Amino acid sequence: MSDLAPLDTPDLHALTTVGIVHVTPEGNLLRCNTPFAQMLGYSRDEIRNLTFQQITHERDGTLCVESFQRLWKGSSDAVSMALPFIRKDGSFTWARLTVSLLRDREGWPSHLLAHVEETNDRKAANAHALADTLPVSEERYRGAFKMSPTSVIIARVGDGTIIDANPAFLESMGFDSDEVIGRTSLELGIWANENDRLKISKALQENAGCKDVEVRLRRKSGEVFWGQVSASFAEIEDVACIVSFTRDISAAKANEEKIKNLAFYDTLTGLPNRRLLWERLRQALIASIRSGSKHALLFVDLDGFKSLNDTFGHHIGDLMLQETAHRIASCVREVDTVARLGGDEFVIILEDLSKVPEIAAAQAKIVGGKILSTIDQPFTLNGRECHTTASIGISVFGGQSESTNEVLEQADIAMYQAKATGRNAMSFFAPTLQASVDARAAMEKDLRLAISENQFSLFYQPQLDRGLTVGAEALIRWKHPQRGLMPPGDFVPLAEETGLIVSLGTWVLETACTQIAAWANRKEEAHLSVAVNISAREFRQPKFVENVLTILNRTGANPNHLMLEISENMFADHIDEILAKMKKLKEHGVMFTLEDFGTGYSSMTCLKRMPLDQIKIERSIVSQILADPISGAVARAIISIGKAMGLSVIAEGVETEEQREFLANLGCHTFQGYLFSHPLPLAEFNWRQRVAPGCTRPPV
């Protein structure tokens, strides 16, 4: 630190009586001017061997060093605080400390420069201002201290030890005097929130006191209450102390909470009222624009409530509204909002639904169905059984500039549409969305019937290695009575969302295994393996491994000819559980291929743990392999990884000879795609394996 400017020059010494000292971020005193040394009663040479922690109380020193280090790191520009310094003879002197960071010519931190100005006169004035509470006269002080209705404690500045507490404090906190004197507030455990204690400490350091700070305190019994604390420094019998005054403001806080509840909550049901609903709806609109997720607003109106009120009286009507509020709340999540607009009108905000409007509408419809069902149940009100139904209007919103009024009006209009249909019903504001929801509901109904009536069949798309068929991927088709043959993309997503994929997947697996067993008895097809897609929802079923092994045993299929296709997205969570299931099935000979590699969640570390047999190059990569250099590089990387790990690599979606040749040059020789064959029904697939070269279609 030889570049520090000398602090003992005659000019500087003559011009200032302010103490100046150079400090390191760790609190070491490097050098100082004469006023600073005289202030503390040391020589300047003695100062150089001291640390900031030695000339202040322990807590003050810690706070100072923390501030110094924030300055050094650039987290703050300057530090200013008032605190007592310890002189060489052990006495105290109050001073205002101001610290700034000095930098060298290149902008690097050089050292910290502290200005220290004694403020004992100001402290004396402050102490004099406390005369009403702490009179100079010992007799007057003791009388005021003991008779004060405000809780008062006096603690030493140095270590925080409480040296006195008045009867009001002892009574309020539930302590005896001998439990308090000689201990600290921390030892007594009176701070319900540590941040409150730090807030008071910071105010004392920076402003030499605080006034009416609201904190949470804990009585000896453990009861937590609101207190209002004022504190200041004072010198009592030549000892530097902190005097703290505390008032119990629990009653005022309770009244404040009541006023808040009156402003934002319905007094009858305890639900958010119109005012709070408006704010929650505004926040939902902002959140939907930011995230892209849809929200839904459900407008619920009880059917025939006025007649019930007129027949049985307002008391029964109020009981029904309270019970309705409880039933609606039981149908939604904690993140959702249930509010009462007034009368028999309730509004629900459903948060964070799907980004796809049709799916969000389906999610809202499920909740609406629950609400209709629960309200349709009998009400027992004051010993009387009553019945009612509800009409619900639904508005799906988000992702565009909508206002709270527009969303609420849309749901209100939809609610009246529901009433027009005969009540005990729900309706969507957008006709197209309503049609989509209806179509989706009809599709789900048809899908359930299709599973029970086995309206499905498997198609097989050949997989070839160097021109020879080595296997096939089993692909489901739905033979819909009205719509004809439907590809999986038209119904599998719905099966996933509704959970029907589990039953559907079991049928696919059993049908494929039955075919493996049948091919095993034919010379031409005995070598063929069958790949079956397994969804994450299927794989996470607790008895998935047991079910696969049961199907293999029942059908007699060779496990070595069953290839389960899993997606990277399956590894988003529960990785260890999934890997354990894979290893268990692998022990029985079942094979695994990883599709969509490079598009999901698996890392190389995770990949090395998977008991795989094959990696599949995804069709979107193959389709761009000639036009996009990055797709070509990705394919090359996948093939290299497969070779390094001893895995076979198959490319799906191969449609042109140029794509096949490109992949072959990279070292991939197993293909699947329209270049070779579309997915075929079983009869055509079997014929294809026996067809003579040059034939292009099965005989009539």
N, C-alpha and C positions, 0 to 999 in steps of 0.2 A: 504494500500500500504506500510505496514511496512517493506516489504521485499526489498524495493528499496535500492540500494547501495548509501551511502552518497556521495554527490557531492562536499563537501567542504573539502575533505581531502587534506593535504598539498601537497602530491605527485601529485595528479590530478591537483590541482590548479597551481602548479609550471610547470607542463609539458605542459599545453595547454593554449592558449588564445582564443580558440574557445568556444563559448557559448554552454552549454549543458543544456537541460531542459527535464523533464519528462512530458508527455502530455497524457490526456485521449482521447478516440475517439471523445468525444464531444467538445474538444478544451480547457478543463480546464488545467491550468498550475499547476502541483503538486509541483515541486521543481526545482531548477536550481543551477548552479554553479555561482561563483562570476563574471567571465567575461560576462556571459549573462545579469546579473543584471546591471552591469556597462554599458554595451552596450546600454541598454534602459533607464538608469538613475534612476532606482528603487533600493530599498533595496531588499534583497532576501526574506524577510518576506512579503513585498508588492507584490512581484511576485506571491506568493502562492494564493493571492485573485483575480488574474486576469484570464481572458480567452484569447484565441488566437484571438477571434473576437475584443477584446479591444485594442490589440497592432498592429492590421493591419487594412487596410481599409475594409469596409463592404464586397465588392466583393471578395477581397483577402481572408478574413476570411472564407467566405462561401466555396470557392474553397479548402482551406486548410482542413477544417473539412470534406468535402466530400472525400478528399484524405485519411485522417486519418481513416475514417470509411471503406474505401475499403481495407486499410491495415489490419485493425482489422478483417475483414471478410475473409482475405486471397485472395482477388481478385487481389492484386498486391504485389510485394516483397518490394519495397522501393519507396519513393517519393523524388524528388529533384526539387527545383524551386528557382528562384530569385524573390524577392519582397521587397518593402519598408516597414520597421517597424516604428511604431509611438513611439517616445520617450515620456517620462513623460512630457517634456516641450512642446510637440506638434510638434517638428521638426522630420525630417525623417532620417533614416539611411538605406542604401541598404545592403542586406545580402543574402547569399545563404543558403537556408534551406534544410537539408537532414534528412529525417525521416525514421526510421526502426522499426520493431515490435520485441519486446523481449518476449520470452516465459519462463514459469516456467519449472521445471524439468520434469513435466509430459506432456509437450508440449502444455499446454493451454496458450492463450495470457495473458501476464502479464501487460505490459504497452508499450507506444510508447516512443522511445528515439529520440530526435531531436538535431541535431548539427547545430549551427547557426554561420556562418562565415561572418563578415563584408566584403563588396566588394566595398566600396565607392571609392577607388582608381581606380578600374576597370571601375566603372561608370563614373568617371571623364574622364578617357581615352576615353570611348565611346562618351561622350559628346563632347570631343575635336575633335573626328573623324567626328563629324557632323558640323564642323566649316564652311564647304563650303555651307551648307544649313542654318545653324543657327549661324551666326557669333556672337562672343562675343560682338562686337560693336553694340549698339542698332540701330544706324543709318544704319550700313551695313545690320544688320538683317532685319530691316523693308524694306529696298530697295529690298533685295533678296526675302523676303517673298511675297511682293506685285507684283514683276515682274515675279515671277516663273510661267512658263506655266503649271506646275504640280499642281494639287489640293492639298492644304495643310490645315489641321486643327490641332489645339492644344487644348487638353482637360486635365483637372485636373485629376490626378491619383485617388484622393480620391473619387469623385462622378461621374466622367465622363462628367462633365459639359464642354461644348466647350467655351473656353475663347477667341479664335481668329480663323478666317478663311480667307484665302486669296481670292482675286478676282477670280482666276481661279476656285476655289471650288464653289464659289457662282454662277458663270456663268454656270459651268457645271451642277450643281444640280438644278439650277433654283430658288434659294432662295435669299432673301435680307438679309443683314447682321443682322438686328434686329430680323429676324426670327430664326437665328442660334445661336447667342451669348447668353449664359445663358441656353441653352437647351442641351440635350444629343442626341446622334445618335439614340437611341431608340425612343425618343420623336419625332424626325424628320422623323422616319420611313424609313431611307435610306437603311436598310438591307432587301433585297428581300428574303434572306434565313437566318434564325436565326443561323443555323449551321456555316455559314461563320463568323458571329460575334464571336461565341464561339471558332472557330478555331484561330482567331486573338488573342483573350484573352488568350487562352492556350499558344500560342507561346510567348506572352509577359511574362507570369508567369514563364514558364520553361526556356526560352532562352533570356529573356530581350529584345526581339524584333523579327521581322520577315521581310522577304524580298520577294517581287514579288509574293504575294499570290493572286491567282485568285479568285474573289468573284463576286456575283451578287448584284448590287446596284440598288436603286430605286430613280429616280428624283422626284422633287415636283409634276411634271405633272403625275406621275404614271408610266412613261416609265422605263422599266428595262433594264439595260445594263451591260456588262462585265467590271469590273475594276480590276486593279492590284495594290495591297496595300502593302506598306512597312511601318513599324512602329517601334518606339524605344522610350525609356524613355529619358527625358532630364529635367534639372532643369532650369527654366526660372524665373528670378526675385525671387529666393528662393522658388519657388513653383514647386513641383514634377509634371511633365506633361508627357503626351504621345503625340508625334508628329507623325502624319499619312500623308503619301504621296500617292496619288491615280492617276493612269493614266487610261484613257479610252482606252480599248483594243478591243472595239466592232468590229472595222474594221478588226483587225487581226483575231479575232474569226470567223468573217464572211468568211474571206479568208480561214481559216482552215477548215470550214465547206464545202466550195466549193471544196477544195482539197480532202476532205473525200468523197464528192459526186462523184467526178471524179473517185475516186479509187473504189468505191463500187456500184455506180448506173449508169444505162444506161442514157446517155444524152438525147436521143430522147424521151423515154417513162417515165423516172423517176423511172422505176422499178429496183430492185436489178439486178446487172450484174452477169456474170459468177463467178467472184471472191467471191461475197457475197453469191451467191447460194451455192457454194461449202461449205462454212462455215455453212450455215443453214442446209444443207443436212448432214454434219458431226454431228451437234448437234442433228438432228432428229434420226440418227442412234444410238447415245449414249443414248438418251432418251428412245428409243424403247427397248433397251436391259434392261434398268433399270425398266421400267414399264410393259413391256410385250405387250403393245399396238402396233398395226400395224400402219404404215404410208403408204402413196401412193405417187408416183411420176408420174405426168402426163406430157408427152412430146407432145406439140401442135405444129403442122406445118400447115401453111396456104396452101390450095390447089390452084395452079395456080397463085401464087403471082408474079413470075417472068414475066409472060405474062402481068399482070396488070401493072407492073412497066414499061415494055417496051412500052406498048400501051399508057398509060396516063402520064408517066414521074415519076421521083423519088419524086417529091413534093407530088403527089397524093398517092404514095406508103407510104411515111412517115406519111401522115395523116391517112391512113388505119392502119398502125402499132400502132399509138397512140390511135386510137379508139378501136382497138382490145385489147390493153392492158387494157383500161378502162372497156370493156365488160367482159373480163376474170376476172378482179378483183371484179366485181360485183357478180360473181357466187360463191365466196369462202368466208370463215370467216376471221376475222381479224387475228386470230392466224396462218392462212395458209400463205404460201409465193408464190407470183407470180413473176417470174424473166424472163428476156429476155436474151437468150444466144447470140443472134446476128441474123441478117437477119430477117426472118419471123418465127423464132423458139422461142417458149415460154415454160417455165417449171413451173409446180405448185407442191408444196409440201403440201400434206394434212396431218395435224397433228392429233395425238391422235384418231385414228379410233378404231374399235372393236378389241379385242384380237383374235377373230376368223377370219381366213383369208378369208373365203367365205363371211362373213358379211362385213368385211373391203372392199372387192372387190365390193360388192353391193353398199356400201356407195360411193366409188370412181366412180362407174359407174353413179350414180345419178348426181354427180358434172360434170362428163364428158358429160353427156347428156345435162345439162344446157349450157355448153360451146358451144357444137355443135349447139344447138338451137339459142343461141344469136348471134353467128358468121354468121349463115345462114340468118339472117335478113339483109335487104338492108342497105348499107352504103351511106350516103349523104356526099360527100367529095368535098368541094369547089364548091358547087352547082351541082355536078355531082353524079348521082346514080350509085353505083358500087355493085357488088356481089362477094362473095367468100364463100368457105366452109373450113373446117379444118379436119385434120386427127389426131387422138389422140392415143398415145401408153401409156399404164398404167403398172406400176410395183408396186406391193404391197410388202413392205419390213418391216423388224423389227424382233427382237428377236433372231437374229443369226449374226455371224461375216460376214457382207457384207461391201464392200467398196463403196465410193461415185462413183467411176468409174463404178463399176459393176451395181449399181442401175440405173445410167444414161444410160448406154449401153443397159440394158434390156428394158427400156422404149423407147429408140430410135429404137431398133429392132421391138418392138410391134407397134410403129408408122408406120414403113414401111409395116408391115403386114396389118395395117388398110388401108393404101393407095392402097395396092394390092387388097383389096376387092371392090374397086370402089370409094374410098374417101368419105368425109363427114361421117366418121365412126370412131369407136374406137376399140381397140383390147388390150387384156392382154398379158403379156409376157409369163406366164405359161399356156400351153395348158389345163392342168387339171383345173386351176383356171378359164380359159375362159369357159370351159365346165360347171363348177359349176355355174358361173354367168348366162350363157345361160339357164341352167336348172331352176335356181331360177326365172329368168324373165318369163320363160314359165309357171312355177307353179303359179306365181302371176297373170298372164293373165288368167289361168284356174280358179283360185280362184275367181276372179272378175266375171267371167262368171257363176261359180257355185252359187254364191250368187244371181245373177239375175235370174237364172233358178231353184233355190231351189233344189240343188242336195244333200241335207243333210237329215239326219234322226237322231233321238235321240234313244240311247240305255239306258236301266235303270239297274243299279246294285243294288240289294236289300240291305237294311240295316235292321238288325235283332236285337231284344232285347229279350234275353232269349228264342231264338228259333222262335219268332214271327216276321213277316215282319212288320216294323213300317214305312218304307219309302224307298226311292230309290234316288240314285244320277243320275242325267241326264247327259249323256256323248255323245258328238256329234260324228257322223261318216260322212265321205264324200263318197258318191257313185260316184266315179270318172268314167267317161265313158270308159276310157282305163285301168286305174290302179285298178279298182275294189274298194272294201270297204277299206277306209283309216282311221287309228286311228288318234286321235287329235294330237299326237306328231309329225305327218308328215306334218301338215299344220298350226296348231295354232301359233307356234312361228313366222312364216312368216306373219300371220294375225296380230299379235301383232306389228311387226316392220313396216308394211305398213299402219297400222291404220284400216285395214279391220275388225279387231276384234270387233269394235263398231257395225257394221252392222250384223256381225255374232252373236254377243252376244244378240242383240235384237231379232234375229230369235229364238235362243235357249230359251230365257226367254218367248217369246210369245208361243212357242210350248209346253214348260213345263207347263205354266199356263193353256193352253187349256186342257192339260191332267189332271191337278188337278181338273178342273171343270167337266171333263167327269167322273172321278172316284168318284166325290162327289155324283153322281146319282146311284152308284152301292154299294150295301151293303158290299161286300167283300173288296172293295178298298177305301171306303169313308174316312177311317181314315188315309190314307197314306199321308205323306209329301214328297215333292220333293226338293232335294238340287241342286242348280244351281251354278256353278263356275262363279265368277265375277272377271274380270281382273282389275288391277289398272287403266288402260287407260279408261275402261268403267266407272268405279266408279267416275273418275274425270271429266266426261262430265258435263257441267253446268246444263243440264236438266235431269240428271240421275234419280233423285227422281221422277220428274214429269213423265218421260217415264215409270218407273216401275208402278206407280199408274194408269197411263192410260191403260197399258196392263192388270193389274188386273181388272180394271173396264170393259174393253172391253171383256175379256174372261169370266168374272164372277167367277174367281178363288178365293177361300178363302185365304186371306193373311196369316192366321195362319198355312196354309199347305205349304207355300213357305219358303224354307230355303236358304238364300243367303250365299254361301261359299266365304269367303275372306281370303287372305293370309297375313301373317305378313309383307311381303315385301311392302305391300301397305302403311304401316305407316312410310316409310322412310322420307317423308316430307308431308306437308299440313295436319298434324294430326287433327287439330281443324276442318278443313273443312270436312274431312272424318267422324269424329265423329258426326258432326252436321247432315250430311246426314243419317247416321245410325239411329240416334235418331228420325229423321223425319219419316223414314220408319217404325221404331219400334212402333211409335204412331199409325200406321195404321195396326199393327198386324204382319208385316213381321218379320221372325226370322233370326238370324245370327249364323253361325258357323265359328270358327277360325281354319283354317287348317295350317299345318306346324308350329304349336306352338313350340317355343323354337329354331327355326332355323333362325328367321328373326330379325326385328327391335323393336318389342314391348317390353316394360319393364313392370314390375308389376304395376307401377303407371299408365301407359297407359292402361293396361289390365283392371284395376278396373274402368276406365272411359268408357269402351266399353259396349254397351247394347247387350251383347251376350246371347245366349241360350245354346250354345254347344261349346266344344273344341274337336278337332280331333287329335288323336295321329297319326303322320305321318308314312307312310308305311316303310320308311327306318329305323325308330326306331323299328317298329314291327318285321321287318325281322331279326334284330340282337338281339332281346329281350332275347333269350335263350342262345346265345353264348357270348354276351358282357354284363358284369355286369353294365357298365355305361348306356347302353340302357335301361336295366331293371330299374335302378335308375331313369332315366329320365321319363320313363313311370309311375313309382310310384309317382313321384313329380307332373306330370301333372294331374293324377287322384286325388291326394290330393288337388291340387289347385282348380280343378273343384268342388269337394265336398265342399270346404270351401266357394266358391263363389256361390254355388247353381246352378251350371251348369252341364248339362249332358256331358258325355265323350263318344266318339265313337272312335274305333280303326279301321283304314283302312289297307288293305293289309294283312289281316289275312288269312293264307294259310294252317296252320296245326292245328290239334286238340291240340297239346302241346302249341302253341301260345295262342289259345283261353283260355285254362285252366289257363295258367299263368296270363293272363290279368284278368280273372274272379276272381282269388284268390286275385288280387290287388283291386278288387272292380269295374272293368269295365265290363259291361254286354251288351254293344251295339257294334255290329261288322259289318264290310263290307269287303268282300274279296273272293278269289277264293274257300276257304273252303266251302262257302255257295253257291256262284254263280258267274259266269262271268257276265259282262254286257250283257243284253239281249235286242233284239228288242221288240217292244211293244207287239206284239202278243204273244210271248213266256212268257213275264213277266205277262201278264194278265192270261194266262193259268196256270202259276205256282201258282197264288193266289187261283185258284179253284181246283188244282189237288188233287186227293185223296192220302193219305199217302202211300208211297211205290212206286208210279209212278216216273219214272226218265226222261221221255221224253213226249212231247205232241203227241197226236194221229195224224196219217197221214190223 
